[in-house]
């Protein structure tokens, strides 16, 4: 029984890693897009 819970926990970690990487990449991309938009707005003002 202990082995099963350990295996489930390991699977959750393995699944969570790429999700966390994707979230970090998308938030970085969103921040870059927002900064670019702000910069364009500042230049064209």
mmJSON file of the N, C-alpha and C atoms, coordinates in Angstrom:
{"data_MODEL":{"atom_site":{
"group_PDB":["ATOM","ATOM","ATOM","ATOM","ATOM","ATOM","ATOM","ATOM","ATOM","ATOM","ATOM","ATOM","ATOM","ATOM","ATOM","ATOM","ATOM","ATOM","ATOM","ATOM","ATOM","ATOM","ATOM","ATOM","ATOM","ATOM","ATOM","ATOM","ATOM","ATOM","ATOM","ATOM","ATOM","ATOM","ATOM","ATOM","ATOM","ATOM","ATOM","ATOM","ATOM","ATOM","ATOM","ATOM","ATOM","ATOM","ATOM","ATOM","ATOM","ATOM","ATOM","ATOM","ATOM","ATOM","ATOM","ATOM","ATOM","ATOM","ATOM","ATOM","ATOM","ATOM","ATOM","ATOM","ATOM","ATOM","ATOM","ATOM","ATOM","ATOM","ATOM","ATOM","ATOM","ATOM","ATOM","ATOM","ATOM","ATOM","ATOM","ATOM","ATOM","ATOM","ATOM","ATOM","ATOM","ATOM","ATOM","ATOM","ATOM","ATOM","ATOM","ATOM","ATOM","ATOM","ATOM","ATOM","ATOM","ATOM","ATOM","ATOM","ATOM","ATOM","ATOM","ATOM","ATOM","ATOM","ATOM","ATOM","ATOM","ATOM","ATOM","ATOM","ATOM","ATOM","ATOM","ATOM","ATOM","ATOM","ATOM","ATOM","ATOM","ATOM","ATOM","ATOM","ATOM","ATOM","ATOM","ATOM","ATOM","ATOM","ATOM","ATOM","ATOM","ATOM","ATOM"],
"id":[1,2,3,4,5,6,7,8,9,10,11,12,13,14,15,16,17,18,19,20,21,22,23,24,25,26,27,28,29,30,31,32,33,34,35,36,37,38,39,40,41,42,43,44,45,46,47,48,49,50,51,52,53,54,55,56,57,58,59,60,61,62,63,64,65,66,67,68,69,70,71,72,73,74,75,76,77,78,79,80,81,82,83,84,85,86,87,88,89,90,91,92,93,94,95,96,97,98,99,100,101,102,103,104,105,106,107,108,109,110,111,112,113,114,115,116,117,118,119,120,121,122,123,124,125,126,127,128,129,130,131,132,133,134,135],
"type_symbol":["N","C","C","N","C","C","N","C","C","N","C","C","N","C","C","N","C","C","N","C","C","N","C","C","N","C","C","N","C","C","N","C","C","N","C","C","N","C","C","N","C","C","N","C","C","N","C","C","N","C","C","N","C","C","N","C","C","N","C","C","N","C","C","N","C","C","N","C","C","N","C","C","N","C","C","N","C","C","N","C","C","N","C","C","N","C","C","N","C","C","N","C","C","N","C","C","N","C","C","N","C","C","N","C","C","N","C","C","N","C","C","N","C","C","N","C","C","N","C","C","N","C","C","N","C","C","N","C","C","N","C","C","N","C","C"],
"label_atom_id":["N","CA","C","N","CA","C","N","CA","C","N","CA","C","N","CA","C","N","CA","C","N","CA","C","N","CA","C","N","CA","C","N","CA","C","N","CA","C","N","CA","C","N","CA","C","N","CA","C","N","CA","C","N","CA","C","N","CA","C","N","CA","C","N","CA","C","N","CA","C","N","CA","C","N","CA","C","N","CA","C","N","CA","C","N","CA","C","N","CA","C","N","CA","C","N","CA","C","N","CA","C","N","CA","C","N","CA","C","N","CA","C","N","CA","C","N","CA","C","N","CA","C","N","CA","C","N","CA","C","N","CA","C","N","CA","C","N","CA","C","N","CA","C","N","CA","C","N","CA","C","N","CA","C","N","CA","C"],
"label_alt_id":[null,null,null,null,null,null,null,null,null,null,null,null,null,null,null,null,null,null,null,null,null,null,null,null,null,null,null,null,null,null,null,null,null,null,null,null,null,null,null,null,null,null,null,null,null,null,null,null,null,null,null,null,null,null,null,null,null,null,null,null,null,null,null,null,null,null,null,null,null,null,null,null,null,null,null,null,null,null,null,null,null,null,null,null,null,null,null,null,null,null,null,null,null,null,null,null,null,null,null,null,null,null,null,null,null,null,null,null,null,null,null,null,null,null,null,null,null,null,null,null,null,null,null,null,null,null,null,null,null,null,null,null,null,null,null],
"label_comp_id":["UNK","UNK","UNK","UNK","UNK","UNK","UNK","UNK","UNK","UNK","UNK","UNK","UNK","UNK","UNK","UNK","UNK","UNK","UNK","UNK","UNK","UNK","UNK","UNK","UNK","UNK","UNK","UNK","UNK","UNK","UNK","UNK","UNK","UNK","UNK","UNK","UNK","UNK","UNK","UNK","UNK","UNK","UNK","UNK","UNK","UNK","UNK","UNK","UNK","UNK","UNK","UNK","UNK","UNK","UNK","UNK","UNK","UNK","UNK","UNK","UNK","UNK","UNK","UNK","UNK","UNK","UNK","UNK","UNK","UNK","UNK","UNK","UNK","UNK","UNK","UNK","UNK","UNK","UNK","UNK","UNK","UNK","UNK","UNK","UNK","UNK","UNK","UNK","UNK","UNK","UNK","UNK","UNK","UNK","UNK","UNK","UNK","UNK","UNK","UNK","UNK","UNK","UNK","UNK","UNK","UNK","UNK","UNK","UNK","UNK","UNK","UNK","UNK","UNK","UNK","UNK","UNK","UNK","UNK","UNK","UNK","UNK","UNK","UNK","UNK","UNK","UNK","UNK","UNK","UNK","UNK","UNK","UNK","UNK","UNK"],
"label_asym_id":["A","A","A","A","A","A","A","A","A","A","A","A","A","A","A","A","A","A","A","A","A","A","A","A","A","A","A","A","A","A","A","A","A","A","A","A","A","A","A","A","A","A","A","A","A","A","A","A","A","A","A","A","A","A","A","A","A","A","A","A","A","A","A","A","A","A","A","A","A","A","A","A","A","A","A","A","A","A","A","A","A","A","A","A","A","A","A","A","A","A","A","A","A","A","A","A","A","A","A","A","A","A","A","A","A","A","A","A","A","A","A","A","A","A","A","A","A","A","A","A","A","A","A","A","A","A","A","A","A","A","A","A","A","A","A"],
"label_entity_id":["1","1","1","1","1","1","1","1","1","1","1","1","1","1","1","1","1","1","1","1","1","1","1","1","1","1","1","1","1","1","1","1","1","1","1","1","1","1","1","1","1","1","1","1","1","1","1","1","1","1","1","1","1","1","1","1","1","1","1","1","1","1","1","1","1","1","1","1","1","1","1","1","1","1","1","1","1","1","1","1","1","1","1","1","1","1","1","1","1","1","1","1","1","1","1","1","1","1","1","1","1","1","1","1","1","1","1","1","1","1","1","1","1","1","1","1","1","1","1","1","1","1","1","1","1","1","1","1","1","1","1","1","1","1","1"],
"label_seq_id":[1,1,1,2,2,2,3,3,3,4,4,4,5,5,5,6,6,6,7,7,7,8,8,8,9,9,9,10,10,10,11,11,11,12,12,12,13,13,13,14,14,14,15,15,15,16,16,16,17,17,17,18,18,18,19,19,19,20,20,20,21,21,21,22,22,22,23,23,23,24,24,24,25,25,25,26,26,26,27,27,27,28,28,28,29,29,29,30,30,30,31,31,31,32,32,32,33,33,33,34,34,34,35,35,35,36,36,36,37,37,37,38,38,38,39,39,39,40,40,40,41,41,41,42,42,42,43,43,43,44,44,44,45,45,45],
"pdbx_PDB_ins_code":[null,null,null,null,null,null,null,null,null,null,null,null,null,null,null,null,null,null,null,null,null,null,null,null,null,null,null,null,null,null,null,null,null,null,null,null,null,null,null,null,null,null,null,null,null,null,null,null,null,null,null,null,null,null,null,null,null,null,null,null,null,null,null,null,null,null,null,null,null,null,null,null,null,null,null,null,null,null,null,null,null,null,null,null,null,null,null,null,null,null,null,null,null,null,null,null,null,null,null,null,null,null,null,null,null,null,null,null,null,null,null,null,null,null,null,null,null,null,null,null,null,null,null,null,null,null,null,null,null,null,null,null,null,null,null],
"Cartn_x":[0.835,0.0,0.873,1.928,2.839,3.476,3.805,4.438,3.506,2.219,1.235,1.127,1.068,0.967,2.235,3.375,4.643,4.65,4.167,4.097,3.154,2.008,1.065,1.684,2.384,3.04,4.082,4.841,5.851,5.199,4.067,3.347,2.858,2.376,1.907,3.061,4.228,5.404,5.81,5.851,6.229,5.257,3.97,2.983,3.078,3.401,3.41,4.588,5.717,6.907,6.668,6.209,5.969,4.872,3.865,2.809,3.395,4.251,4.885,5.776,6.508,7.365,6.511,5.396,4.504,3.93,3.503,2.946,3.992,5.221,6.299,6.587,6.627,6.897,5.783,4.526,3.408,3.333,3.625,3.592,4.726,5.895,7.016,6.657,6.029,5.602,4.577,3.636,2.63,3.251,4.224,4.908,5.678,6.329,7.065,6.117,4.987,4.005,3.462,3.164,2.65,3.687,4.955,6.029,6.207,6.13,6.246,5.103,3.895,2.722,2.853,3.298,3.512,4.574,5.643,6.724,6.225,5.434,4.858,3.954,3.135,2.26,3.043,4.188,5.02,5.718,6.174,6.883,5.929,4.732,3.803,3.009,3.232,2.477,2.958],
"Cartn_y":[-1.205,0.0,1.26,1.224,2.367,2.619,1.527,1.642,2.315,2.018,2.589,4.108,4.557,5.999,6.708,6.054,6.626,6.758,5.717,5.732,6.826,6.989,8.042,9.423,9.597,10.87,11.17,10.136,10.29,10.69,10.045,10.387,11.831,12.267,13.652,14.627,14.313,15.167,15.209,14.027,13.948,14.733,14.694,15.461,16.957,17.299,18.708,19.479,18.791,19.487,20.155,19.428,20.104,21.16,20.933,21.941,23.225,23.082,24.249,24.979,24.207,24.818,25.592,24.987,25.661,26.942,26.883,28.068,29.178,28.807,29.795,30.407,29.573,30.075,30.999,30.595,31.417,32.735,32.714,33.961,34.888,34.285,35.069,35.691,34.875,35.359,36.481,36.302,37.321,38.619,38.491,39.673,40.389,39.617,40.214,40.922,40.288,40.909,42.198,42.159,43.34,44.463,44.101,45.099,45.688,44.838,45.317,46.257,45.898,46.729,48.079,48.069,49.309,50.17,49.512,50.239,50.883,50.135,50.673,51.86,51.716,52.806,54.034,53.786,54.893,55.588,54.81,55.371,56.154,55.606,56.243,57.371,57.626,58.674,60.038],
"Cartn_z":[0.0,0.0,0.0,0.777,0.828,-0.542,-1.227,-2.537,-3.543,-3.451,-4.372,-4.193,-2.952,-2.703,-3.161,-2.977,-3.425,-4.944,-5.614,-7.069,-7.563,-6.913,-7.281,-7.099,-6.004,-5.734,-6.811,-7.195,-8.238,-9.559,-9.889,-11.118,-11.089,-9.95,-9.814,-10.039,-9.474,-9.657,-11.129,-11.765,-13.182,-14.057,-13.721,-14.477,-14.18,-12.946,-12.544,-13.128,-13.363,-13.857,-15.221,-16.262,-17.546,-17.47,-16.622,-16.456,-15.869,-14.859,-14.242,-15.246,-16.072,-17.096,-18.098,-18.529,-19.474,-18.882,-17.628,-16.969,-16.897,-16.541,-16.451,-17.817,-18.857,-20.205,-20.681,-20.456,-20.906,-20.15,-18.843,-18.076,-18.517,-18.843,-19.352,-20.702,-21.57,-22.88,-22.736,-21.82,-21.58,-21.067,-20.178,-19.646,-20.75,-21.624,-22.741,-23.704,-24.005,-24.895,-24.285,-22.987,-22.3,-22.303,-22.035,-22.032,-23.429,-24.45,-25.83,-26.188,-25.769,-26.036,-25.342,-24.078,-23.333,-24.014,-24.5,-25.169,-26.461,-27.232,-28.473,-28.159,-27.112,-26.713,-26.268,-25.613,-25.139,-26.301,-27.293,-28.451,-29.345,-29.564,-30.5,-29.86,-28.583,-27.909,-28.371],
"occupancy":[1.0,1.0,1.0,1.0,1.0,1.0,1.0,1.0,1.0,1.0,1.0,1.0,1.0,1.0,1.0,1.0,1.0,1.0,1.0,1.0,1.0,1.0,1.0,1.0,1.0,1.0,1.0,1.0,1.0,1.0,1.0,1.0,1.0,1.0,1.0,1.0,1.0,1.0,1.0,1.0,1.0,1.0,1.0,1.0,1.0,1.0,1.0,1.0,1.0,1.0,1.0,1.0,1.0,1.0,1.0,1.0,1.0,1.0,1.0,1.0,1.0,1.0,1.0,1.0,1.0,1.0,1.0,1.0,1.0,1.0,1.0,1.0,1.0,1.0,1.0,1.0,1.0,1.0,1.0,1.0,1.0,1.0,1.0,1.0,1.0,1.0,1.0,1.0,1.0,1.0,1.0,1.0,1.0,1.0,1.0,1.0,1.0,1.0,1.0,1.0,1.0,1.0,1.0,1.0,1.0,1.0,1.0,1.0,1.0,1.0,1.0,1.0,1.0,1.0,1.0,1.0,1.0,1.0,1.0,1.0,1.0,1.0,1.0,1.0,1.0,1.0,1.0,1.0,1.0,1.0,1.0,1.0,1.0,1.0,1.0],
"B_iso_or_equiv":[0.0,0.0,0.0,0.0,0.0,0.0,0.0,0.0,0.0,0.0,0.0,0.0,0.0,0.0,0.0,0.0,0.0,0.0,0.0,0.0,0.0,0.0,0.0,0.0,0.0,0.0,0.0,0.0,0.0,0.0,0.0,0.0,0.0,0.0,0.0,0.0,0.0,0.0,0.0,0.0,0.0,0.0,0.0,0.0,0.0,0.0,0.0,0.0,0.0,0.0,0.0,0.0,0.0,0.0,0.0,0.0,0.0,0.0,0.0,0.0,0.0,0.0,0.0,0.0,0.0,0.0,0.0,0.0,0.0,0.0,0.0,0.0,0.0,0.0,0.0,0.0,0.0,0.0,0.0,0.0,0.0,0.0,0.0,0.0,0.0,0.0,0.0,0.0,0.0,0.0,0.0,0.0,0.0,0.0,0.0,0.0,0.0,0.0,0.0,0.0,0.0,0.0,0.0,0.0,0.0,0.0,0.0,0.0,0.0,0.0,0.0,0.0,0.0,0.0,0.0,0.0,0.0,0.0,0.0,0.0,0.0,0.0,0.0,0.0,0.0,0.0,0.0,0.0,0.0,0.0,0.0,0.0,0.0,0.0,0.0],
"pdbx_formal_charge":[null,null,null,null,null,null,null,null,null,null,null,null,null,null,null,null,null,null,null,null,null,null,null,null,null,null,null,null,null,null,null,null,null,null,null,null,null,null,null,null,null,null,null,null,null,null,null,null,null,null,null,null,null,null,null,null,null,null,null,null,null,null,null,null,null,null,null,null,null,null,null,null,null,null,null,null,null,null,null,null,null,null,null,null,null,null,null,null,null,null,null,null,null,null,null,null,null,null,null,null,null,null,null,null,null,null,null,null,null,null,null,null,null,null,null,null,null,null,null,null,null,null,null,null,null,null,null,null,null,null,null,null,null,null,null],
"auth_seq_id":[1,1,1,2,2,2,3,3,3,4,4,4,5,5,5,6,6,6,7,7,7,8,8,8,9,9,9,10,10,10,11,11,11,12,12,12,13,13,13,14,14,14,15,15,15,16,16,16,17,17,17,18,18,18,19,19,19,20,20,20,21,21,21,22,22,22,23,23,23,24,24,24,25,25,25,26,26,26,27,27,27,28,28,28,29,29,29,30,30,30,31,31,31,32,32,32,33,33,33,34,34,34,35,35,35,36,36,36,37,37,37,38,38,38,39,39,39,40,40,40,41,41,41,42,42,42,43,43,43,44,44,44,45,45,45],
"auth_comp_id":["UNK","UNK","UNK","UNK","UNK","UNK","UNK","UNK","UNK","UNK","UNK","UNK","UNK","UNK","UNK","UNK","UNK","UNK","UNK","UNK","UNK","UNK","UNK","UNK","UNK","UNK","UNK","UNK","UNK","UNK","UNK","UNK","UNK","UNK","UNK","UNK","UNK","UNK","UNK","UNK","UNK","UNK","UNK","UNK","UNK","UNK","UNK","UNK","UNK","UNK","UNK","UNK","UNK","UNK","UNK","UNK","UNK","UNK","UNK","UNK","UNK","UNK","UNK","UNK","UNK","UNK","UNK","UNK","UNK","UNK","UNK","UNK","UNK","UNK","UNK","UNK","UNK","UNK","UNK","UNK","UNK","UNK","UNK","UNK","UNK","UNK","UNK","UNK","UNK","UNK","UNK","UNK","UNK","UNK","UNK","UNK","UNK","UNK","UNK","UNK","UNK","UNK","UNK","UNK","UNK","UNK","UNK","UNK","UNK","UNK","UNK","UNK","UNK","UNK","UNK","UNK","UNK","UNK","UNK","UNK","UNK","UNK","UNK","UNK","UNK","UNK","UNK","UNK","UNK","UNK","UNK","UNK","UNK","UNK","UNK"],
"auth_asym_id":["A","A","A","A","A","A","A","A","A","A","A","A","A","A","A","A","A","A","A","A","A","A","A","A","A","A","A","A","A","A","A","A","A","A","A","A","A","A","A","A","A","A","A","A","A","A","A","A","A","A","A","A","A","A","A","A","A","A","A","A","A","A","A","A","A","A","A","A","A","A","A","A","A","A","A","A","A","A","A","A","A","A","A","A","A","A","A","A","A","A","A","A","A","A","A","A","A","A","A","A","A","A","A","A","A","A","A","A","A","A","A","A","A","A","A","A","A","A","A","A","A","A","A","A","A","A","A","A","A","A","A","A","A","A","A"],
"auth_atom_id":["N","CA","C","N","CA","C","N","CA","C","N","CA","C","N","CA","C","N","CA","C","N","CA","C","N","CA","C","N","CA","C","N","CA","C","N","CA","C","N","CA","C","N","CA","C","N","CA","C","N","CA","C","N","CA","C","N","CA","C","N","CA","C","N","CA","C","N","CA","C","N","CA","C","N","CA","C","N","CA","C","N","CA","C","N","CA","C","N","CA","C","N","CA","C","N","CA","C","N","CA","C","N","CA","C","N","CA","C","N","CA","C","N","CA","C","N","CA","C","N","CA","C","N","CA","C","N","CA","C","N","CA","C","N","CA","C","N","CA","C","N","CA","C","N","CA","C","N","CA","C","N","CA","C","N","CA","C"],
"pdbx_PDB_model_num":[1,1,1,1,1,1,1,1,1,1,1,1,1,1,1,1,1,1,1,1,1,1,1,1,1,1,1,1,1,1,1,1,1,1,1,1,1,1,1,1,1,1,1,1,1,1,1,1,1,1,1,1,1,1,1,1,1,1,1,1,1,1,1,1,1,1,1,1,1,1,1,1,1,1,1,1,1,1,1,1,1,1,1,1,1,1,1,1,1,1,1,1,1,1,1,1,1,1,1,1,1,1,1,1,1,1,1,1,1,1,1,1,1,1,1,1,1,1,1,1,1,1,1,1,1,1,1,1,1,1,1,1,1,1,1]
}}}
